[in-house]
Amino acid sequence: MTQAVHETALAQAIDWHVRLDADQAGAETRLAFDRWLQQAPMHRQAWSALQSRLEGLDAELLQIRRADAPAGAASRQALLAPVPRAAQRRRLLASGSGGLLAVALAGWLVDRQTPLATLSADLRTGTGQRLVQRLLDGSEITLDARSAVDIAYGERQRLVRLREGAMAVRVASTDIDRPFVVQSAQGTVRALGTRFMVRQGVDSSLVHVMAHSVRLALPSGDELTLREGASARMVDGAIQPMEAPAVAPAGWSDGVIQVKDAPLGEVIAALRPYTAAVIRVSPAAARLRIFGVFALDRPEATLQTLVDTHPIDVRRWGGWLVNVDLRPQA
C-alpha cells in the first residue's frame, strides 16, 4: 500500500470525525460512517490511528513549536531519513498498516508546523512566518508563509528557484549586466527593473507585477511581457493573462488578505499557511462571496471576524482541526 493510500484514508477519517461530531449528525450519517468503516481494512486502521492520536495532540503541537533549533532539526531529519528496503519490510511486519498510519499522521502534524519537503532550501519559512532577506546584489526577497527558494547567482544571471509558496521581490537596478530571473515549475520570470510576485501552485504559477514589467517565458519558447498591475498564470504549457484577481495577489506581503467579491474558499486558502490547524470548509460555505481586508498574522481573529460578519459557523477540535460551514437557518 502506498503513502497516497494512507493519506487518502486519513483525510477521509478526519472528514468523518468532523461530520460525526457535528450537532446535525444523525442516524443516517452514522449509518453511512459504519458503511465506510466496513468497506476496507485501511478505513478501520485510519480511524483507529486518528482516534489514538487525538488525546494529547495539543501538547505535542506545543512541544513541536517550542523545540529549539538543534532538537527540532534533529527530529525532522529523523522523519526524513531514508530507510533501507529491508528495514522497511521489517517495520511493516512489526507494526502493521495501523502503525504506519499512525507514523504518517504524526509526520503530517509536524509538517503542518514546519514543511518537511523544503528543509534543504536556501531560504524558507514555516507556518505563520514571513521572511524579508536582502541578497548580495542588493535585491530584496519577501517570502510568504510555508515558502522556500534556492539562490543560484552566477556570472551571467541572478537566478532564484521558487520551490514552494510565494515570493515578492524588489530587484536591485545596480547589477544590469546579470538579468534577475525567477524560475518556477512552469517557466521563468525575468525582471525588467521591477517589483513583482510569483506564487507556485500545485500545477500552475501565478505572476503579478507591482512596478514596471516582467517577461514570462515557457520551456516551449513562448513569451509574454507583463506590465505594472497585471497578472498572469503559467499553466498547461501556456501563459494565460488574468483579469484583476478577486484576492489581491500580493496582499500577503503586507500581512493581509484583501478580497473583493471572492469565494470564502479562496480566503481560507490564503489563511491556511498561517495556521498549523487543518481548516475544512464545506462546499456550500466555500461558495459564499466575501468582501474586506483581513489580517493574516491572527488567523483565529480573522476566522472570528468572518463569523461575526457572515452567516457561517466555525467549530474547533483542540488546536488542530477547524470546520467552517454555513450557519443553520432558524
KOLVOTI-668152 format. One record per residue: x, y, z of N, C-alpha, C in turn. Coordinates in pm, whole numbers, plus 32768, in hexadecimal, padded with zeros to 4 digits. Example, Ala and Ser with C-alpha at 12.3 -4.5 7.8 and 13.67 -1.06 7.14 Angstrom:
BEGIN
85277DC7830C84CE7E3E830C85287EB6830C 85057F1F82C485577F9682CA850A80038313 
//
This chain:
BEGIN
80557F8780008000800080008057807C8000 803280DD7FB2808481547FA1806481BD8009 80BF821E801380A8828D806E802C82DB8046 801282E57FC17F9B832D7F937F1B82EC7FC8 7F1A82647FCD7EA6821E80047E97823F8096 7F06823F80E27F01826381707EC782EF8181 7EFA834F81347ECE83D981437E3B83E9811F 7E0D83A280B87D8083A880927D2883738102 7D4F8303813C7D0082C981A97CFE83258223 7D70836482417D7583C082B27D1E843A8299 7D22846F821E7CCF84E381FE7C3B84C0820C 7C14844981DF7B89841F81EC7B63840C827F 7BC083D682CF7BA483C4835E7B8F844A83A3 7BE084AD83817BD0853383BB7B48856D8394 7B22855A83157AA2858D82E67A2F854B8333 7A3884CB834A79CE8486839679CD84B58427 7A4284CF84607A46850184EA79FA858484F5 7A0F85DE849479C8865E8495793286498488 790985F5842A787B85E18411783485A08488 7876854084C7783884FB8538782D855485B3 788B85B285C1788A86088635782D86808625 77FF869685AA77A787078590772086F385D3 76E2876385FB7662875C864175F7871885EC 75FD872D8566759486FA851275A9866884E9 7617862B8513762F859F84EE75C38546852B 757D84FD84D6751084A885047528841784E3 74BE83C884E974C8833984D474F983198447 74CB836483E474F2834A835A7589835D8347 75BF83C98384764F83E2837B769E837383BD 766E8345842F76B582DB847876B18256842C 7641823B83E9763981C28397769B81CB8322 76A3824182E57700825482767790824282A5 77AE8275831E783482628357785181CE836C 77F0818483A1780480F483B7782180AD8334 77DC80D582C977F580978247788380B58217 78AC81348228793481588201799A81088251 798280F982D179DE80B3832979F0802282FE 79867FE582CB798A7F5882A679BA7F408217 79CB7FAB81CB79EF7F9C813E7A7B7F62812A 7AD87F8381857B627F5781737BAA7F5781F9 7C057EF7820D7C557EF782897CA07F7B829D 7CCD7FBB822F7D15803982397CC080A4827B 7C3D80A482627BE4810682A17BE380F48338 7BD7807883647BD5805E83F57C5B80838434 7CC8806583EE7D4C808584237D61811D842A 7D31816483C37D3F81F583C47CEE82338434 7C748201844A7C20823584B57C608219853D 7C9681A2854F7CD7818085CE7D5281D785E5 7DA281EB857B7E1A823E85897DF482CD85AC 7D8C8300856E7D61838985897D3383988619 7CDF833C86477CAC834686D07D1B83388737 7D7C82E3871A7DE982D1877A7E41834C8786 7E3E83A2871C7E91841A871D7E4A84938757 7DC8848B876A7D7D850087977DA4852B8824 7DB384CB887D7DCF84ED89087E5E85218915 7E6D8595894A7EF085D1895F7F2C861188E5 7EDB8620887A7F11865787FF7F3E86E7880D 7EF0873788577F1787C4886C7F9F87CE88AF 7FB88775890F80388778895480AA875888F5 809486FB889780FB86D88836811A874E87DA 80B0879187AC80C58804875481108873879C 80EF8888881C813488ED886A81C788C98879 81E48848888C826E881C889982BB88338817 8278881B87A582B98834872482DB88C78716 827C891F873D829289AE872E830589DE8787 831289A387FE837489D2885F83FE8992884C 8406892D87F6848688E787E684F2894887B8 8569893D87F785D4899587CA860689668743 865689BB8701867C899F867786C589198668 872C88FB86B98771887B86A68716880486BB 86C388088727866B879787428602878A86D7 85C987FC86AF856187F78648859A87C385C5 861187F285A1864D87C48524866C872F852A 869B8701859E86BB867385AB8640861C859C 85D1864585DB855785F585D2852185F48544 852A866784FF84F9866C8475855286198419 85D5861D8430862E85CC83DF8612853783F3 85EF8512846E85CD848684878552845C8439 84F284B7842F847A849883E28499848B834E 84FA84DA831E851984DC8290858184748268 85C8843C82C9863683E382AA8607836B8259 864F834881ED862682D4819E8638825381ED 85DD81F781D885E38176821D8600810A81B6 866680B481CB86828048816E86077FF18159 85FD7FB780E185867F6880C285737EF48123 85DF7EB2814985D27E4381A785997E73822B 85C87EE8825985947F1F82D685027F4482C7 84DC7F77825084507F97823983F87F1B8244 84287EAD820C83D97E31821283CB7E0182A2 843B7E0B82EE84337DE0837A83D47E3883C8 83D97EBC83AE837F7F1883F482EE7EFA83D2 82D57EDE8352824E7EBF8328821B7E42836F 826E7DDA837582447D5F83B782327D73844C 82887DC8848782827DDB8517820D7E318542 81F27E9C84F6818E7EFC852481097EEF84E0 81057EB8846780877EAE841F80607F3483E4 7FFA7F3283907FCE7FAD834C7F9C801483AF 7F5E7FE9841C7F2E804884817F9E809A84BA 8010805884D5808380A0850880BB810384A4 80BD80D9842380EC813483BC809181AC83AF 8010819783BF7FB1820683B97FC98267842B 7FE5823384A1800082898513807E82DC84FB 80E6829C84C1816182E484A28146834F8438 80F6832B83D280D5838B8369808C840383A2 802F83EA83FE7FE38456843A803E84B0848E 809A847284D980F784C1852A814F851A84D2 818284E0846381D3852F8408818585A083C8 8107858483AA80B085E9836E809D865E83CE 808C8640844E807986A984B180F786FF84C1 816C86BE84BD81E8870984C281F387648448 81CE872F83D381D6877C8357817A87F4835A 810C87ED83A180B2886083A980F688D683ED 815988BC844381A289288485821E89508436 826988EE840682E3890783BA82E288AF833F 82D488E882C682D08896824C834D8841823F 833B87BD823E83AD8763823D83F1875C81B5 83A68772814A83DD876280C4844187D0809F 8444883E80EB849988AF80C5850888CA812B 85278868817D858D887D81E4861688A081A9 86318871813086B5888980F486BB890A80A1 864F8958809D864C89D1804B86AB8A3B8085 86DB8A93802E87348AFF805B86EA8B6080B7 86708B848093861C8BDA80E685948B9880F1 855B8B95816884D88B56817884918B9281F0 840E8B7E81F583BD8BAA826583638B398291 833D8B3B831082DE8ADA834582528B148348 81FA8ACD838981708AFA8396816B8B7C83E6 81228BDF83AF81108C5D83F581878CBA83F1 81EB8C9D839F82638CF08398826F8D368310 82A48DB0831182D18DF2829883638E1882AC 83AB8E20823F843A8E3D8248845F8EA681E0 84AA8F0D820B84E18F7081B085788F5E81AF 85B28F49813886408F2D812D867E8F8480BF 86E98FCC80E38732901A808087A08FC18046 87A98FBB7FC1880B8F677F7E888B8FB57F65 88F28F6D7F3489768FAA7F268978901F7EC5 891F901E7E62891E908A7E0088CA91007E2C 888B90F67EA2883691617ED387A3914B7EBA 877E90E47E6B86F290C37E5886B790917EDB 8635909E7EE985F290787F65858190157F46 85838FA47F8C851D8F3C7F7C84C78F367FF9 84458F2D7FE683E88F13805383A48E8E8038 83AD8E32809A836E8DAF808D82EC8DAC80DC 82858D73809F82088D5B80E5821B8CE58145 81B98CCD819B81BD8C5981F481C28BD881A2 82098B7381D682168AEF819882498AFB8108 82B58B4980F982F18B5F807683868B3E807C 83C08B268005844E8B02800184888B257F7A 85068B557F7B854E8B757EFF85DE8B467F0B 861C8B307E9786AC8B197E8E86E98B8D7E3F 875D8BBD7E6D87A28C2C7E2C88158BF47DD9 88188C167D5988808BE27CFF88B68C557CAA 88FF8CAF7CEA893C8D1E7CA189B88CEC7C56 89C18D0F7BD68A368CEA7B878A6E8D627B3E 8ACC8D497AE58B0D8DB77A9E8AAF8DFA7A3A 8A508DAD7A0489FC8DE2799989718E0C79C6 89418DD57A3488BC8DFB7A6388B08DE77AF9 884C8E2B7B3388288E197BBF87A88DC67BC1 87B58D467BE587458CE97BDE87128CC57C69 868E8CCC7C79864C8CA07CF585E78C367CCE 85F28BC07D0785948B537CEC852A8B4F7D5A 84AE8B617D33843F8B5C7D9284108ACC7D9F 84268A927E1384048A057E28837589F47E58 83468A517EAB82C28A427EE782938AC97F1A 820F8AE07F1781D78B5A7F5081E48BD27EF5 81FF8C467F3282018CC37EE682768D1B7F11 82A58D6B7EB2830F8DCA7ECE82F08E4D7E86 83118EBC7EC9830D8F407E8B839C8F727E87 83C08FB87E1C844A8FE37E0F845090747DE0 84AE90BC7E1A84D191437DEE855E91397DB4 856891437D3185E691277CED864191A17CF0 86BE918A7D18872391F67D16874792177C86 874F92967C68876B92C27BDE87FF92DC7BC6 885392BF7C2988E292DF7C1D892F92747BCF 88F491FC7BC3893B918C7B8388FB916E7AFD 890591CC7A9F88BB91C17A2188F6915979C3 8971912F79DA89B090CE7981897D90407997 893F90267A09890A8F9F7A2688738FA77A39 88258F7079DE87938F7179EE876A8F2B7A70 86FC8F5E7AAA86C38F1F7B22864F8EC87AF4 86578E467B1185F48DE57ADF85C08D907B51 853B8D807B5684FB8D237BB484CA8CAB7B63 84EF8C357B9084C78BBA7B4C84608B707BA0 83ED8B517B6483888B007BA783808A7A7B5E 83248A267B87831689A37B4882E389AE7ABA 82A08A1E7A9882638A2A7A1382B38A8179B2 830B8AD679E383558B2F798983AA8B9179D6 83D38BFE799484298C6079D483EA8CEB79CA 84158D417A2883E98DCC7A2C84678E227A32 847D8E7279CA84F48EC879C384CD8F5779E3 85118F8F7A4684F390187A708529907D7A0C 84D890E379F48502915379A0850591D179F6 855691CD7A648561923C7AC184E092507B0D 84C191FB7B6F843691F07B99842391B97C26 83A591BD7C50837591747CC6830691187C97 830F90997CBF82A9903A7C94829D8FC87CF7 82388F757CE2821C8F057D3A82058E887CE7 82328E167D1982198D947CDA81E78D347D46 817B8CEE7D2681478C877D8181468C017D3A 81838B9C7D7781868B167D40810D8AC77D71 80B58AA27D1680448A4F7D3A806189BD7D1E 7FFB896A7D2C800B88DA7D16803088BF7C84 7FEB89007C26800588E77B98800E89677B46 802589D97B87802E8A577B3F80808ABA7B90 80AB8B257B4D80F28B937B8F80A78C147B75 808F8C617BDF804E8CE37BD380B88D507BDD 80B58DAF7B7F81128E1F7B7E80C28EA07B82 80EC8EFC7BDA80AC8F7F7BE381188FEA7BEA 810790567B9C816B90C17B94813C91397BE5 818D91637C45816D91D97C9581AA92587C5C 8219924E7C13825992C47BD782A6929C7B5C 82A092F17AF482E792DC7A7782B192617A2D 830792017A0882D6919079B98333911879C9 830190A3799D83509028799C83358FDF7919 838E8F8178F783798F2E7881836C8E9D78AC 82F98E62789082DF8DD678AF830C8D817839 83478D0D785583758CB377EB835A8C237813 832B8BD577B3830F8B4777C7837F8AF3778A 838D8A7577B283F28A1F777483E08A1276DD 83668A2376AC834B8A1B761C83838A9175CE 83A78AFC761683D88B7575D483728BE575CF 82F48BC975EE828D8C3175F082AD8C97765D 82978D17763F82B58D83769C82428DE876A1 823D8E30771081DC8E9C771F82178F05777C 820E8F84775582378FF177AD81BE901E77FD 81CD902178808160904278DC817D90CB7919 811C9126790D812F91B07939810091C479C9 8121923979FF80FF925E7A888069924F7AA3 8047920C7B127FBD91F77B3A7F7C917D7AFE 7FBF91397AA17F8590C67A5B7FAE90437A9D 7F5D8FDC7A837F768F567AB87F678EF07A48 7FAA8E7F7A567F9E8E1279F57FC28D8F7A39 7F908D2379FE7FB38C9C7A2B80028C5579BF 80648C0779E980A68BA77992806F8B1E79B7 80258AE0795C7FE08A62797A7FCA8A1478FA 7FDB899179017FC28938788F800C89657812 80878991782280D889B877B080AC8A36776B 80638A8C77B380328B097778803C8B7977DF 803F8BF577AC803A8C6C78027FAF8CA977F4 7F698CB578637EE08CE478627ED48D6978AD 7ECA8DDA78667EB28E5A78AB7E2F8E5378F9 7E2C8E9A796C7DB78E9679C37D7C8F2179D4 7CFB8F2579E97CBC8F9F7A187CE38FB37AAA 7CC490267AE37CEA90427B6E7CB88FD47BC9 7D118F897C0D7CE58F1C7C657C908F507CD8 7C2F8EFE7D037BD78F257D727C248F2F7DF5 7C8D8EDE7E057CE68EE87E797D668F2C7E4A 7D888F9F7E867DFF8FEA7E5D7E7A8F907E65 7EC08F777DF57F2C8F147DF47F9E8F2F7E55 7FBE8FAF7E6980318FD07EBD800990087F45 7F898FFD7F697F5D90307FEB7FA48FF0805F 7FC98F708050800D8F2880BC808F8F6C80E6 80D38FB0808781538FF080A981409063810C 80C69096811580A490FB8179805A90BE81F1 8052903A81F480158FF682657F7E8FF28262 7F42900081EC7EAF900481E57E7C8FAC8172 7DFE8F84817E7DB28F4B810F7D508FB680E4 7D628FE9806C7D0D905480387CB590197FCB 7C3190147FE47BD88FCE7F887B6590277F5C 7B3C90137EE07ACC905B7EA67A768FF87E5A 7A098FD07E9979AD8F6F7E5F79F38EEC7E3D 7A3C8EB77EA07A808E377E907A358DCC7EDD 7A368D4F7EAD79F98CE47EFB7A458CCB7F7C 79FC8CA57FE37A3A8C8A80667AA78C21805A 7A978BC17FFF7AFD8B5A7FEF7B858B957FCE 7B898C017F7D7C088C3F7F5C7C428C8B7FD4 7BEC8CC680247C1A8D0C809C7C598CA980FD 7C178C3781117C4D8BD1816C7CD08B998134 7CDA8B8780B17D568B5680757DCA8BB58092 7DB08C38808F7E198C9A80AF7E3E8C978142 7DDF8C6E81977DF78C6C82287E3E8BED8255 7E328B81820B7E688B0082367EFE8B018255 7F538B4582077FE18B44822980028B8882AD 7FA18BCB82E97FBA8C1683657F848BD183E1 7F568B5783D57F298B0C844A7F508A7A843C 7F7A8A3E84AB7F9D89B084AA7F21895884A8 7EAF899384C47E33894684C47E0A89228435 7DC788B384277D8B888C83A87D0188CF83A1 7CEB8921833A7C6A8966832C7C1A892182BF 7BA888EE82E57B4D88AB82887AD68907826E 7AB5891D81F07A46897481CA79E08923817A 7963892B81A178FB88E4815778EC892380CD 78C288D5806978B2890E7FE2785289857FDF 77E6897F802D778789EE802E77C58A6C8067 78118A5E80D478538AD3811078C18B0980B5 79078AB1806E79748ADC801779448B387FA7 78C48B2E7F8278908B817F1578618C0A7F43 785B8C217FC5782C8CA17FFA78868D137FCC 784D8D817F9C789B8DF17F6978C78E4D7FDB 79468E777FD679838EC3804479BF8F45800E 79AE8FB0805C79F0903180447A3A905880C5 7AAC909B80B77AED90D0812E7B8390BC8130 7BBF90EA819D7C4E90DB81B47C5E9095823A 7CAA9027823B7CB68FD482B27D498FBB82D2 7D678FB283547DF18FA183817E1D8F108372 7E948EFD833A7ECD8E77832D7F0E8E4783AE 7F4C8EA283F77F9C8E7B846A7F498E5584E4 7EC78E6A84DE7E6F8E42854B7DFD8DEE8510 7E1A8D7284E77DB58D2184A27D398D0884F6 7D498CF685797CD38CDE85CD7C798D5985D0 7CB68DCF85D97C688E4B85D97C248E608552 7C698E3D84E77C2E8E4A84627BB68DEE8452 7BC38D7284817B528D16847C7ADC8D4C84CC 7AF88D8785417A8C8DBE85927A4B8E35854D 7A9A8E8885097A638EF784BD7A068EC5844F 7A2D8E5B840C79D78E2083A579568DEB83E0 795E8DAF845678E58D7F849A788A8DF384BE 78C68E6084EE78778ED4851A78358F1E84A6 786D8F12842F783C8F6383BF77FB8F118350 77FC8E8E835B77C38E3982F277768DC48331 771B8D8882E776C78D1D8320770E8C968324 777D8C91836F77C78C14837B77DE8BF3840E 77F68B748429781E8B4484AC78A98B0684A2 78FA8B168509797E8ADA851079838A83858C 79A48A04857A79B389A785EB7A43897785F1 7A76896886697B028944867D7B0D88C686D0 7B70887486AD7B94880086FD7C2488148729 7C33883C87AA7CB8885B87DA7CF588CC8788 7D7588C6876F7DB7892C871F7DDE88FC8696 7DA3888B86687DD8885085EE7D73883C857F 7CF28844859C7C8D882E85357C1F88958541 7BFF88D784D27B99894084CE7B37891E845E 7AB88927847B7A51890D84187A00898D8401 79F389B5838279A78A2D835D792F8A02830B 78B98A2D8334783F8A0682EE77DC8A7982F3 77768A74829D770D8AD782A476C08ACA8326 76958B3A835A76488B3A83D675BC8B0283BB 758F8AA2840C75078A6C83F5749E8AD88400 743F8AD783A473D48B3783A9736E8B128414 733E8B79845972DD8B6084C672588B30848B 
//
